[in-house]
C-alpha cells in the first residue's frame, strides 16, 4: 500500500504544475499576444481530486489561470474578445484533459453544458 501511494504522490507532483502550465501556454496560442506565450503555474498537490470539493477547487484554479493568461486587452474589440474566449476554452479543456482526473473531467463536462 505504501509503495502505491508513494508512486501516486510522485506522479501527481510530477504532473501538477508542468502539465497545467503547458496547457495554458498552448491555449494562449490563439490569443493576440501569442508571441509572448504567457504561462501560469497551477498547483493542486494540496487537493484531493477524488473528492468533488477538491476537483471543484482545481477547476476554479484552472479557469482563473486561463482568464489571466488569455486576457483581451480591449473587450470592446469583438475579435480580440472572441479570441480571448476561445483561448480560455482551449486552455481549460487541455488542462482538464492533462490532469487525467475522472471527477475533474465530469465537472468540466457539466460546466461546459451550462456555460
Backbone as JSON, one array per atom type, in Angstrom:
{
  "sequence": "XXXXXXXXXXXXXXXXXXXXXXXXXXXXXXXXXXXXXXXXXXXXXXXXXXXXXXXXXXXXXXXXXXXXXXXXXXXXXXXXXXXXXXXXXXXXXXXXXXXXXXXXXXXXXXXXXXX",
  "N": [[0.81, -1.2, 0.0], [1.87, 1.29, 0.83], [3.92, 1.77, -1.05], [2.42, 2.06, -3.41], [0.93, 4.37, -2.84], [3.03, 6.18, -2.58], [4.12, 6.17, -5.17], [1.91, 7.13, -6.56], [1.67, 9.66, -5.38], [4.08, 10.79, -6.19], [3.71, 10.78, -8.97], [1.54, 12.51, -9.19], [2.67, 14.9, -8.2], [4.69, 15.29, -10.11], [3.27, 15.78, -12.44], [1.67, 17.89, -11.83], [2.12, 20.98, -11.89], [3.57, 21.31, -14.25], [2.11, 20.1, -16.4], [-0.32, 21.53, -16.41], [0.56, 24.19, -16.69], [1.8, 24.0, -19.18], [-0.39, 23.41, -20.76], [-1.9, 25.73, -20.49], [-0.17, 27.49, -21.72], [-0.21, 26.51, -24.34], [-2.88, 26.94, -24.88], [-2.9, 29.67, -24.94], [-1.98, 30.27, -27.42], [-3.86, 31.05, -29.3], [-4.41, 33.58, -28.57], [-4.15, 37.15, -28.92], [-1.7, 37.94, -28.08], [0.12, 35.91, -28.51], [2.77, 35.69, -29.19], [4.32, 36.23, -26.97], [3.7, 34.1, -25.41], [2.49, 33.54, -22.69], [2.58, 31.88, -19.53], [1.14, 30.18, -16.77], [1.53, 28.82, -13.69], [-0.28, 26.26, -12.17], [-0.97, 24.83, -9.23], [-1.87, 21.78, -7.58], [-1.33, 19.97, -5.66], [-2.13, 20.0, -3.06], [-4.73, 19.23, -3.08], [-7.47, 16.9, -2.99], [-8.24, 15.06, -5.56], [-10.05, 13.06, -5.88], [-12.25, 13.78, -4.6], [-15.27, 15.69, -4.77], [-15.16, 18.33, -3.88], [-12.37, 18.89, -3.94], [-11.86, 18.6, -6.69], [-13.52, 20.6, -7.74], [-12.28, 22.87, -6.68], [-9.8, 22.73, -8.03], [-10.69, 23.05, -10.64], [-11.64, 25.68, -10.48], [-9.21, 27.0, -10.04], [-7.83, 26.42, -12.43], [-9.54, 27.64, -14.33], [-9.38, 30.29, -13.45], [-6.65, 30.81, -13.9], [-6.61, 30.52, -16.67], [-8.17, 32.7, -17.42], [-6.5, 34.78, -16.66], [-4.24, 34.33, -18.28], [-5.28, 34.36, -20.86], [-6.26, 36.94, -21.51], [-8.18, 39.6, -22.87], [-7.14, 42.59, -24.28], [-8.78, 44.77, -24.88], [-12.02, 44.74, -24.39], [-13.94, 45.84, -25.96], [-13.2, 45.43, -28.53], [-14.37, 43.22, -30.57], [-13.31, 41.02, -31.98], [-10.91, 40.48, -30.66], [-11.9, 39.94, -28.13], [-13.38, 37.62, -28.69], [-11.3, 35.94, -29.5], [-9.86, 35.77, -27.11], [-11.73, 34.49, -25.49], [-11.99, 32.02, -26.85], [-9.37, 31.12, -26.51], [-9.29, 30.8, -23.71], [-11.2, 28.76, -23.42], [-9.94, 26.65, -24.83], [-7.58, 26.38, -23.33], [-8.53, 25.64, -20.77], [-9.88, 23.24, -21.38], [-7.73, 21.68, -22.33], [-6.04, 21.62, -20.08], [-7.66, 20.32, -18.17], [-7.95, 17.86, -19.44], [-5.27, 16.95, -19.4], [-4.77, 16.53, -16.71], [-5.93, 14.15, -16.04], [-8.07, 13.24, -14.39], [-10.95, 11.65, -13.52], [-13.12, 12.73, -12.04], [-12.68, 15.5, -12.2], [-12.88, 15.8, -14.96], [-15.59, 15.13, -15.34], [-16.79, 17.21, -13.93], [-15.92, 19.38, -15.47], [-17.22, 18.78, -17.9], [-19.85, 19.1, -17.08], [-19.84, 21.83, -16.43], [-19.3, 22.88, -18.96], [-21.62, 22.25, -20.34], [-23.44, 23.9, -19.1], [-22.49, 26.39, -19.49]],
  "CA": [[0.0, 0.0, 0.0], [2.69, 2.48, 0.93], [4.61, 1.98, -2.32], [1.44, 2.55, -4.36], [0.65, 5.75, -2.51], [4.21, 6.97, -2.87], [4.19, 6.32, -6.62], [0.82, 8.03, -6.93], [2.0, 11.02, -4.95], [5.14, 11.28, -7.07], [3.12, 11.04, -10.27], [0.74, 13.73, -9.07], [3.59, 16.03, -8.06], [5.42, 15.49, -11.36], [2.4, 16.29, -13.48], [0.89, 19.01, -11.32], [2.28, 22.3, -12.47], [4.09, 21.25, -15.61], [1.06, 19.81, -17.37], [-1.29, 22.62, -16.46], [1.23, 25.36, -17.25], [1.98, 23.75, -20.61], [-1.71, 23.52, -21.39], [-2.28, 27.14, -20.56], [0.69, 28.11, -22.73], [-0.75, 26.12, -25.64], [-4.16, 27.62, -25.04], [-2.65, 31.08, -25.21], [-1.54, 30.44, -28.8], [-4.89, 31.75, -30.05], [-4.52, 34.93, -28.04], [-3.48, 38.17, -29.71], [-0.34, 38.09, -27.57], [0.71, 34.57, -28.53], [4.22, 35.77, -29.37], [4.94, 36.18, -25.66], [3.34, 32.8, -24.85], [2.47, 33.55, -21.23], [2.18, 30.66, -18.84], [0.82, 30.36, -15.37], [1.6, 27.53, -13.0], [-1.42, 25.96, -11.31], [-0.64, 23.67, -8.42], [-3.01, 21.13, -6.93], [-0.83, 18.92, -4.78], [-2.84, 20.09, -1.79], [-6.14, 18.88, -3.27], [-7.86, 15.51, -3.2], [-9.04, 15.08, -6.79], [-11.08, 12.04, -5.81], [-13.42, 14.39, -3.97], [-15.93, 16.74, -5.55], [-14.65, 19.62, -3.4], [-11.02, 19.07, -4.47], [-11.96, 18.78, -8.14], [-14.11, 21.91, -7.97], [-11.25, 23.87, -6.4], [-8.83, 22.72, -9.12], [-11.36, 23.66, -11.8], [-11.63, 27.13, -10.26], [-7.83, 27.46, -10.24], [-7.53, 26.34, -13.87], [-10.31, 28.68, -15.0], [-8.8, 31.57, -13.08], [-5.38, 30.95, -14.61], [-6.92, 30.72, -18.08], [-8.64, 34.07, -17.56], [-5.34, 35.66, -16.57], [-3.35, 34.12, -19.43], [-5.99, 34.64, -22.12], [-6.99, 38.18, -21.3], [-8.32, 40.51, -24.0], [-6.76, 43.95, -23.91], [-9.9, 45.7, -25.03], [-13.23, 43.94, -24.58], [-14.78, 46.47, -26.98], [-12.76, 44.85, -29.8], [-15.05, 41.93, -30.53], [-12.46, 39.93, -32.46], [-9.98, 40.15, -29.57], [-12.69, 39.31, -27.07], [-13.69, 36.27, -29.14], [-10.04, 35.18, -29.47], [-9.54, 35.51, -25.71], [-12.69, 33.48, -25.03], [-11.59, 30.74, -27.45], [-8.13, 30.76, -25.84], [-9.65, 30.3, -22.38], [-11.87, 27.46, -23.57], [-8.93, 25.64, -25.21], [-6.66, 26.18, -22.21], [-9.22, 24.89, -19.72], [-10.11, 21.88, -21.87], [-6.46, 20.95, -22.38], [-5.56, 21.41, -18.71], [-8.51, 19.28, -17.57], [-7.57, 16.6, -20.09], [-3.93, 16.53, -18.99], [-4.74, 16.14, -15.3], [-6.36, 12.74, -16.01], [-8.92, 13.0, -13.24], [-12.34, 11.43, -13.95], [-14.05, 13.64, -11.38], [-12.46, 16.82, -12.78], [-13.44, 15.73, -16.31], [-17.04, 15.18, -15.22], [-17.12, 18.58, -13.52], [-15.71, 20.21, -16.66], [-18.31, 18.49, -18.83], [-21.04, 19.73, -16.5], [-19.69, 23.29, -16.59], [-19.38, 23.2, -20.4], [-23.03, 22.17, -20.74], [-24.2, 25.01, -18.51], [-21.84, 27.65, -19.83]],
  "C": [[0.85, 1.26, 0.0], [3.39, 2.8, -0.38], [3.65, 2.55, -3.37], [1.12, 4.02, -4.1], [1.83, 6.64, -2.85], [4.35, 7.2, -4.37], [3.11, 7.27, -7.09], [1.11, 9.47, -6.55], [3.08, 11.61, -5.84], [4.59, 11.62, -8.44], [2.31, 12.33, -10.24], [1.64, 14.96, -9.0], [4.31, 16.33, -9.37], [4.55, 16.12, -12.43], [1.65, 17.55, -13.08], [1.06, 20.28, -12.11], [2.72, 22.24, -13.91], [2.99, 21.04, -16.64], [0.1, 20.98, -17.51], [-0.66, 23.88, -17.06], [1.43, 25.19, -18.75], [0.65, 23.9, -21.35], [-2.13, 24.97, -21.53], [-1.42, 27.88, -21.58], [0.18, 27.78, -24.13], [-2.07, 26.82, -25.9], [-4.0, 29.08, -25.38], [-2.25, 31.32, -26.66], [-2.58, 31.18, -29.64], [-5.06, 33.19, -29.61], [-3.76, 35.91, -28.92], [-2.04, 38.34, -29.29], [0.39, 36.75, -27.55], [2.22, 34.61, -28.65], [4.93, 35.71, -28.02], [4.67, 34.87, -24.93], [3.36, 32.78, -23.32], [2.04, 32.21, -20.66], [1.89, 31.01, -17.39], [0.77, 28.99, -14.73], [0.4, 27.4, -12.07], [-1.08, 24.7, -10.53], [-1.9, 23.09, -7.79], [-2.57, 19.98, -6.05], [-1.53, 18.89, -3.44], [-4.29, 19.62, -1.88], [-6.34, 17.38, -3.44], [-8.79, 15.47, -4.41], [-10.06, 13.96, -6.86], [-12.34, 12.58, -5.16], [-13.99, 15.48, -4.88], [-15.38, 18.12, -5.16], [-13.25, 19.89, -3.96], [-11.02, 19.33, -5.96], [-12.53, 20.15, -8.49], [-13.07, 23.01, -7.73], [-10.21, 23.89, -7.52], [-9.44, 23.34, -10.37], [-11.36, 25.19, -11.67], [-10.23, 27.71, -10.51], [-7.47, 27.48, -11.72], [-8.25, 27.46, -14.62], [-9.76, 30.06, -14.69], [-7.49, 31.83, -13.8], [-5.63, 31.21, -16.09], [-7.41, 32.14, -18.33], [-7.48, 35.06, -17.48], [-4.46, 35.56, -17.81], [-3.99, 34.56, -20.73], [-6.83, 35.9, -22.0], [-7.04, 38.99, -22.59], [-7.98, 41.91, -23.52], [-7.94, 44.9, -23.88], [-11.15, 44.88, -25.36], [-14.18, 44.57, -25.6], [-14.41, 45.98, -28.38], [-13.29, 43.42, -29.82], [-14.18, 40.78, -31.03], [-11.45, 39.52, -31.39], [-10.71, 39.47, -28.42], [-13.02, 37.86, -27.44], [-12.44, 35.39, -29.09], [-9.66, 34.83, -28.03], [-10.47, 34.44, -25.14], [-12.32, 32.1, -25.57], [-10.3, 30.23, -26.8], [-8.42, 30.16, -24.47], [-10.28, 28.92, -22.47], [-10.87, 26.36, -23.91], [-8.0, 25.34, -24.04], [-7.3, 25.35, -21.1], [-9.42, 23.44, -20.16], [-8.81, 21.07, -21.86], [-5.93, 20.66, -20.98], [-6.35, 20.3, -18.03], [-8.13, 17.92, -18.15], [-6.25, 16.08, -19.55], [-3.82, 16.12, -17.53], [-5.15, 14.68, -15.12], [-7.14, 12.4, -14.74], [-10.36, 12.82, -13.72], [-13.32, 12.41, -13.31], [-13.91, 15.05, -11.95], [-13.05, 16.86, -14.19], [-14.96, 15.81, -16.28], [-17.51, 16.58, -14.83], [-16.99, 19.53, -14.71], [-16.84, 20.02, -17.66], [-19.61, 19.13, -18.36], [-21.0, 21.24, -16.68], [-19.86, 23.69, -18.05], [-20.83, 23.17, -20.87], [-23.82, 23.38, -20.25], [-23.58, 26.36, -18.76], [-21.05, 28.13, -18.7]]
}
